[in-house]
Amino acid sequence: QVQVKESGGGEVQAGGSLRLSCAASGSTAVWHTMGWHRQAPGGQREFVASMTSGGTPNYARIAEDRFTISRDNRDNTMTLQMTALRPEDTGVYYCAARQWGSPWSGAVWGQGTQVTVSS
């Protein structure tokens, strides 16, 4: 069974940093795109960043210049290094993995990890 699992969430003060990790298991295939989305309390899930298996990153404006995504195709893992965190970055962060041509709605999603940024 293919699964995706996040780790590394927590609480941090504004201006601080957190590193989120994601591991995809249950398949030896290399996922074409792995990415992060987040959902703030009362809000909709929004795209944060993604990276293709070829190493091409894509960032939402909310993540540019503050977040860095990386991945290791050898073990289907991914990280999101977040710096200069703001209270509005608070939310549940989800890792997802999808194959080429599949929309995010068709991706394999994790259960999410909570990130809380206090002012």
Sequence and secondary structure as in RCSB ss.txt:
>XXXX:A:sequence
QVQVKESGGGEVQAGGSLRLSCAASGSTAVWHTMGWHRQAPGGQREFVASMTSGGTPNYARIAEDRFTISRDNRD
NTMTLQMTALRPEDTGVYYCAARQWGSPWSGAVWGQGTQVTVSS
>XXXX:A:secstr
  EEEEE  EEEETT  EEEEEEEES  S  SEEEEEEE TTS EEEEEEEETT  EEE TTTTTTEEEEEETTT
TEEEEEE S  GGG EEEEEEEE TT  GGGSEE   EEEEEE 
